Amino acid sequence: MTTIFAVCLATWGLRKSSLKWNNFPMREQTFLIITKEEISFWKSCQLITKNLIQSYQLALKGHNIQFLKVEEDLTPASAYKHALKIKEINPQGLIWVDHEPCSALLLNALNSVLSDKPYNDKPKFFIHLFGDFVLQCRQWETTLKSLNEFPVHFLVASDAQKLLVDKMFISTKNITTVIPFPVEKSVFNASAFSQQRNLMREKFKLKDEVVLLYTGRMSLQKNIDSLVNTFTKVKNLVGGNAELWLAGPWDNILLPYHGTRGLPGSYFSQFKSSLLDKGLSNVRFLGDLDEEELLGVYHASDLFVSFSTFNDDDYGMSIAEALMCGLPALLTQWGGLPTFKKYSEHVDLVPIEFQDVRMHPQSILAQKKMMAKILEIKENKFPREEMASYSANYLSIEAVGKKLEELLFAVDFNAKIEFSQVFYKLSTTFHLSSDAPFKNNLGLYKDVYGDYGTL
């Protein structure tokens, strides 16, 4: 009896000292989900936050979920007040699901307020990182002490973002996990594909035309001009029965972190002038669409295309939605886009070229791959319902909820962390020139984002 008790005591002691948060996973825990008070300016971020919350509600069924909203202009003082509130609630887990403000401020405040608690008694902090993690490097530079004294785990949306974030740290343990941003299956699916496709194609007076579709921001950052130029050349080779549809809002952001900015309407004017010169009757601008309209054009089209090389492209909500509707895709081999090959067997990639000021898809390869996809679509009928179902197994709110359920109690905390040389070089550059830290796509930019073009 004594021996049995000793073995049980030893086992309990091992579990208690274990760095994994799975000692008593069946006991009800309190989780605090943190968002900002204001709705995000970015439509994709609005969807991401809303869908992540639904995934967590599924993952944490049976646990106590509470919510905390913080100001967009969070300050050290207001972060401290929120940390005091969190101490009062005494949750076991914290979950940050918004792209702003930077969660670094709250992390520092929590580490200060809860400094009297042992490491293993502090709430576990799960932070979803968005594409602007690099741009927030000065805030993260202040967290080195907190990262070593507070249990933190970063959730990233793609394999490339994991490589980028991991590059910023020297850590004794894995501190990042890939969790794709989920899509609402009740909205984006192929359950009524044939019916909706016929209705939409009739509306646009289409017969057997192959429709290529891009949805998202109409921006220089997304290489819309390269996409249209490639389509123009390919269309002339395959014949006139192909169209390119572009859906989304125009912006004038250009390439601000390279020091290039635009006046209101400048990119639209330049783009429109270029199109008129080419006389492109096979390119349609659909404007900014709501979810119901998007579903219709996803079903009516035949291939999703994106030639983006935007530095914040850690993921792509429009791509995820398209795959959930059963569309094949042709994407640049950049950032989070290659990760979508894991979620569909019908994703092809176009390599990119690091150029001095802008990066582009490799022109000849882009044309070859686009032509091959159009010919493939003409010859074969893709099983859109099957393709949608396959992608839903990875990208739906329910699928991501299951992955989160497996993750939350299995993370190995207590890593010893330092910032890397690349991180310090990055933060120093932002301190010196926050408006335009990257002079070109070589040097530091390539050091930071180089992995975004190689996966």
N, C-alpha and C positions, 0 to 999 in steps of 0.2 A: 504494500500500500504506500509505504514511504517512498519507494523507488518510483512508482507511478506518479505520485505527487511531484517528486523532484523533476521528472521528465516533463510533466505538464508545465511546471513553473519555468523550466529552462526554455521550453518552446514559446511560452508567453513572453518571456524576456527577449527572445530573438525577434518576435513579431513587434514588440514594443519599440525595439531599437531599430527596426527595419526602416529604411528610407522611403519605402513605398507606402502610399496612403491607402492601404487596403486591409487594415487591421480588423475593422468591424463594418464591412460594406453593407450589411443588412440593416444596421441601425439607422433610424431616420436622421438625416443631416439637414442643416439649413444652408441654403445657397443664396447668395445675393448677386443678381444680374445687374450690371451697371451699364447705363446708356447715357447719352447726353439729353438735355431737356429739349433742345430745338431739333426739328426735323432737318436732316442733312440736305445741303444744296444738291448733292449728287444723287440722282435717282437710283443708281446701282447700289450705293451705300444704304439708302433707305430700305431697299429690298433685302440686302444682306443682313442687316440688323434684325429686321422683322422675321426673316426666315430662320436665322440662328436662334432667336428666342423660342420659336416653335420647336426646333430640334432639341433644345435643352429641356423644354417642358415634357417632351417624350422621354428623353434620356433620364430625367430625374423624377419620373413618376414614382410617387410614394415618399418623396422627400419634400421638405418645406422650401418653396421658392419665394423669395421676396425681390423687390426691385428698388434700385436707387438711381435717380437722375442727377447728373452733374451739369454744371454750366459749360457752355461752349468755350467761354473765356475763363476757364479754371485758373485760379491763382494759388500760390502756396498757402495763403490764408484760408481760402474757401476749401482747398483740398484738406487742410487740417480739420476744419469743421466736419467735413464728410467722414474723415477718419474717426473722429470722436463718435459720430453716429454709428459707424460700423462697429466700433468697440462695444457700443450699447446693445446692438443687435446680436453680436457674438456669433457670426456665421462660421461654419466650417470651411466653406468655399466661396470664393469671389470669382465672378466671370465678367470680363470686359468684352463687350460685343460691338463697340462703335469705333469709327475711324478717327474721331476727334472728340474732345481734346486729347492730348497725349497722356496716356495712362501713367507716365513716369512721375508726374507730380503727385498723384494719389499714392503710388507705391512708396515714395519718400515719406509722405505724411503718415501712412500706416506704419512704416517701420519706426517712426518716431513715437507715435501714440502707443504702439504695442511693444515698445522696447523692453518692457518688464516681463514679457511672456517668453518662455522657452521656444526655440525654433519649431519644434514639432507641435506646439499648441497654437501657433499662429494660423489664421485661415490660409488655405492654399489658393493662390492667385493665378487663375488661368486668363491669359491675355491674348485675344485675337489681334494679330498684326495685319495691317493693311499695307497697300503699296507705298504709303508715305513714311514708313519706318525710317528710311534713309534720310528723308528731309527733316525728321525730328531728332537727328543725332545729337544736337546740342542739349536737348532735354534728357536724353538717355545717358549722356555723359555724366550727369549728376547722380546716377543711381547705383554706382558700383558698390557702395557700402550696403545699400538696401538689397541688391541682387544676391549678396552673400549672406544676409541676415534674415531674409524673408523667402518663404517657399514660392517660387515663381516658375511658371511654365508657359512658353510661347506657342500659340497655335497659328500656323501659317497655311496659306491656301494652296500652295503648289510646291513641287519638288525644287524648282528654281529658287523660289523665295526661301525655302529651307537652307539651300546652299548659301544664299546671300546673307541671311541672318546669322547662320553658323559661322560665317567668315568674319563676322564682327566681334566674336567672342573667342576666348580661350577657356574652355570649360572641361572639368573632370568628368562630366556626365552629359548626356543628351538633354538639351533644354528646349527643343522644338519638336513639334509633331505636325504632320500635314493633315489638315481637316478641310476639305473643299467647302466653299460657300454653297449652301443648299438652294434648291429651286422648289417652288410649290407645285407639286405634281397635279393637284386639282385644277391648276390653271394651264400649265404647260405639259401637254401630253399628246398622244396621237390616237386617242380613243374614237374621235370622230373625224379622222384624217381624210378619208375619201370624200365625205360629204362637204367638209369645209374647203378642201382643195378645189373641188369642182365649182363651188360657189364663188370663191375668190378669183379663180382663173377666168371664169365667165365674166365677172365684174371688170377685170382688166383686159377682156377680149383676147385672151391667149388661146392658142391651139396646141401646137407641139413645141413651143419655145422652151428652151432651158433657161431657168431663172436663177441667177446668182444673187445672193442677198447679203448685205452688210447692215447690221443694226448697232447703234452706239453713237458716240459723239462724232460729229462731222468736224474733224480737226486735223491740223497738220501733224500732230503727234500720232495720229492713227494712220498716216500715210494714205489718205483717201485719194490724193492725186496719183500716187503710184498704182493704186488699185484700178483706177479708171484708165490710166495709160496702158496697163497690162491687158485689161479687158478689151480695149479698143483694138490692140494688135491681134489678140486671139480671135475676136469676133470676125475680123476680116479674113482669117484663115479658115474658120469653121463654118462660115456663112452667116446670114443675117438672123437666123432663128435662135438668138440668144439675147437675154436682157440682163442688165445689172440694176438691182434695186438698192437704194440707199435710204435708210430710215434712221432718223435721230436729229437732235438739235445741233445747230451750228455753234461753234465757239471761236474765240479769237485769241486763245491762250498761246498758240504757237509753241515756242521752246524756251520758256522763261528761265530755266536753270542753266541754259546756255547763253542767257542774255538777250534772247530774241523774243520780242513782244509785239502784239498786233493792236491796231486801233479797232474800235467797234465796227463790225461788218467787213473788215479788210480781207479775211480769208474767204468769206463767201463771195465777195466781189471778184477777187482774183480767180477763184475756182470757176465761177459762172462765166467769166470772160474766156477762160481757157476752154471750157466746154463748148461755148458758142463758136469759137474758132474751129473746133473739131467737128461741129455739127452732129453731135451724138444724139440720135433719136432713140437709141436703145438703152439709154440710162434714165431711170425714173427716180425722182426725189419724192419720197413719201412723207417727209416731215417727221415730227416727234409723235410717236404712236403710244396709245395706252395698251394695257395687257391684252384686251380682247382683239384689238387691231393687230398687235404683234403676233398673236397666235394664228390669225388668218394668213398673214404674209409668210410665217414660217411654213405653214402647210402648203401654200401656193407655190413656194419656191423649191428649188432642187439642190442647191449647194450653198452652204454658209461660207463666206469668205471674210478674212480679216488679215490685212498686211501690216498691222500695228507693230511699232517698235518703241512704244511709249515706256519711259523708265519706270512708271508706276504700275505696269501691267503684271502684277503678281498673279492675276486671275482674269476671268472674263465672264461676267454674268450673262451677257447676251449669247456667248458661245454655249454656256451651260444650258440656257433655255432652248437654244436651237437643237442641241443634242437630245434634250428631253422630248422634243417634238419629232425626233427621228431623222434629222437632217445630217447628211455627211458634211464634212468641213475641210476647207483648205486654209491653213493658218501659217503665219510666220513662225519660224523656229526661234521664238523670243519669249523670255520671261516665263509666265505661268502657262502659256498657250500649249507647249508640248505635253504638259501633264494630261491634257484632255485625250491623248491617245490611250490612256489607261481606262477611260470611261466610254470609249467607242472604238470599234474596229474599223471605222470609216473616216478617220482623221488623217490627212496628209499634211506634211510640213514643207515650207519653203525656207531654205537657209537665208541668213541675212548677211549683209556686208557692213563691217564697221568702217564708216567714212568719217571725214574730218568733222563735219558739222551735223549731218543727218545720217541716220542709218536707214537702209532700204532693203527690201527682199532682193535677192540676186535676180536680176532682170530676166535673163534667158531661162533660168530654171523656173521662175515664176510663170512665165509664158508656157513652158512645156507642161508643167504640172496642171495649170488651169485648163489647157487644151485637152490633156489626158482625162481630166475629171469630166469635162463637158461631153467628150466622146463616150466615156464610160456610162454616163447618165443616159445618153441617147440609146445606147445598146442594151442597157440593163435596167430592170425595175427594182429599185432598192426596197427591201422589206422594212418600210418605215415604222410600222407598229412594233416589230421585233427590235429594231434599233433603238426606239424610244424606251422600250421596256428594259433593255440592257443598260442604257445610261441611267435610268431611274434607280437601278440597283446600287449606284454609287452617289448620285447627285441629288436625289430627292430629300426633302425634309426628314422623312422617315429613315432613310438609309444613313444620313449623317447623324441622326439621333442615336441610332444603334452604335455607330462608331464612337460617339461621345460617351455613351453609357459604358462601353468597354474601356475607354481611356481614363475617365475621371478618377477612378479609384486605383489605377495601376501605374500612375506616374512616379518615377524615381526622382525624388527631390534631393536637397542638400548638396548641390554641386558647388564646387569652388570655381569662381568665375573671375576672369580678367578681360579687359577689352583688348582687341588685337591691334597690331600696328596699322592695319588698313582703317580700322575704326578711328583711331586717334588722328590719322592723316585726314580722314573725311571731316571729323568734327572741327579740326583746326581750320580747314578750308572754309567751312560754313561760318565760323567765327569771323574770318577775314572778309568773306564776300557771300553773304547769305542770299542775295538776290540772283547772283549768277556764279555759283561755285564751280561749275564745269565749263571750261572755256571751249572744249570740243569733246568729241567722243573717244579720244585717245587718253593716255595718261591716267589720271585718277578715275575718270568715268569708266574706263575699261577695267581698272583694278576692282572697282565696286561691282559693276554690272556685267563683267566679262562672262560669268556663268549663265547669264540670261540669254546669251546667244549661242551656247554650245550644247545644251541638252537635246 
